[in-house]
Structure formats: structure tokens, C-alpha cells
Amino acid sequence: MTTEQTDPNKRKYVRYDIELGSFAVFRRDMSVLPGLIVDISKGGLAFFYHEDEDWPQDNSELFYLFGDKYNVENVSLITTYDAEVTDMNHPVLQILAAQKSGPIKIRRRGVQFGPLSKEQEKDIEALIDEYYASRK
């Protein structure tokens, strides 16, 4: 558990560990921001990404969140933390490093979902079912 994470007993939603499910986020300009989901809940998710993927710091943007089978459209992602992965032996660092040549920086970001409609809540539950590995 990293220092950015909080006590699971204080969380509003149950988080589910993910077996490194990949996902993509599409911005309005249709640029793709890929990542690897680490855990997910009805309130947000945590993921790893390449630092050079240009994830926005501004939270006012709406995104299209795509899994392998399900997606959630027009969801705001509010960053709760963003930290560089410095453990050179971290398995995710090794997986993502294999995708790029040369030196890379991997980051872990936690995001909270903004207000969701009933349809978006249903779509988030479908993403959880798609990627669910174990309850934290």
C-alpha cells in the first residue's frame, strides 16, 4: 500500500483489486490516454500510466472511459493523488517499460468520479464486473 492511499475502513465505496486491466480514456479532441487500472470502486479508480501521456491536471474536462467491453461516457475524473513510481522492481513499471524504448517515468494516479447519472453508475458497475479480481 502506498502512502497516498487511505485506510480502507474510511472509504465510502468498496474497492476491488484488478488484475491490471487496461483501459483508455478519450478526450473531446479524441486523443487517447491509456492506462492500467489497479483498483476500482463506484467512486473512482487508480491506475498506472506513462508520464509522457500528458494527463491533464485540470479536472473540468469530461472523458470517455473505455474498458475492453464496457465504457462510460462524459464522466469527470477528479485527481486525488498522482505520484511517480520509484521502485524499479515494481512489476507494473517493468510491464509499462517494455512498451517504450529509452528511459521512462511511470506514475500512479487516483481519480474520483464526478457526479454520475444512473446510467453512468450502471456502466461503472459493468466496468467493475469486467475487471474485478478481488475485493480489497
SULWO-V312381 format. One record per residue. PHI is phi in radians with two decimals (NA if undefined). NEAR is the number of other ideal C-beta (glycine too) atoms within 8 Angstrom. Layout:
PHI NEAR
PHI NEAR
//
This chain:
NA 2
-1.50 6
-1.21 3
-1.29 8
-1.45 7
-1.85 5
-1.02 5
-1.02 7
-1.23 4
-1.66 5
-1.40 11
-1.34 3
-2.10 8
-1.20 8
-1.73 11
-2.09 14
-1.16 10
-2.11 12
-1.47 6
0.72 9
-1.34 11
-1.45 9
-2.63 13
-2.33 9
-2.04 13
-1.84 10
-1.53 10
-1.00 5
-1.38 4
1.21 6
-1.29 7
-1.80 7
-2.09 12
-1.46 10
-2.81 13
-2.04 13
-1.22 14
-1.79 12
-2.60 11
-2.57 14
-2.53 12
-1.24 9
-1.81 8
2.97 13
-2.65 10
-2.14 12
-2.66 12
-1.80 12
-2.71 14
-1.26 12
-1.01 9
-1.40 6
-1.35 9
1.10 6
-1.13 9
-1.25 7
-1.57 5
-1.38 5
-1.62 10
-1.46 4
-1.41 9
-1.72 6
-2.14 11
-1.92 10
-1.76 12
-2.03 8
-1.70 11
-1.26 6
-2.04 5
-2.13 9
-2.53 9
-2.25 10
-1.75 8
0.94 6
-1.89 13
-1.56 11
-2.00 13
-1.73 10
-1.19 10
-1.80 8
-2.78 8
-2.69 8
-2.41 9
-1.27 7
-1.49 11
-1.86 4
-1.35 6
-1.12 5
-1.69 6
-1.08 9
-1.03 6
-1.20 12
-1.03 12
-1.17 9
-1.13 10
-1.24 14
-1.12 9
-1.19 6
-1.48 6
-2.26 8
-1.74 2
1.45 4
-1.19 3
-2.36 10
-2.13 8
-1.90 15
-2.15 13
-2.02 14
-2.19 14
-1.89 13
-2.23 12
-1.79 9
-1.30 13
-1.27 9
-0.98 4
-2.03 9
-1.34 6
-1.03 6
-1.11 6
-1.14 13
-1.04 10
-1.09 8
-1.16 12
-1.11 13
-1.05 9
-1.15 10
-1.09 15
-1.06 12
-1.09 7
-1.14 11
-1.80 13
-0.94 9
-2.00 7
-2.82 6
-1.34 6
-1.38 8
//
